[in-house]
């Protein structure tokens, strides 16, 4: 999709009467393309938030409050232990792969590829 098409699709999405199928037909692209672009556009605010979080300094009061405290790793409980680590690692990999496949249209998607009567 070109930048002009992306802007046009964004404008069409703002109106609730427009469906993804109708927008895809109007722009001459597949529904998977529309959903893929929507995912990419949705990742932009996340990237900005992470960048702002990293660049901005913490408030002085917060720095004073946690000055001597140890900062625990929030992921340690998920991957600690002989049983939890492999199970949670497999779950993370499977969930990530499933989300990637769903949004990128890997294989035949029965929801988006079925013919309407």
Steps between C-alpha positions, in 0.01 A plus 500: 500500500618849424507778759198659331306173528594465867374853574182432302441172686553677832239760404256226397553313828386808689146450368328206675287408196811390305609138532850366452380302197352810337815704564720222359287475184502877455879515527556185294685310772424194713353509849826350628686803367263733684537304826879485459520878456268552797737292714801698379325831567398376845861423590605861447347637825658212692844586361453868586388415855802274554735766366346771722517269802869439438595863428309685772658499845308371799351752741732611777260373770497155343879489477527589869238244598672208324860615542618207715248237392594213273308490173375145445476359150127482416552198271686291758187331644390397150823327407632382838484137591552176312135458398394861436784609276452250215119512513482880496767524231300266275181696571668830409639357175167340401298812582742723309492270198120476507461878514751548220325240282156645572596856411719416201258253344724194510325201351131487424300704746149350514351827623637734234521261204151345499268589216185692579173379358 
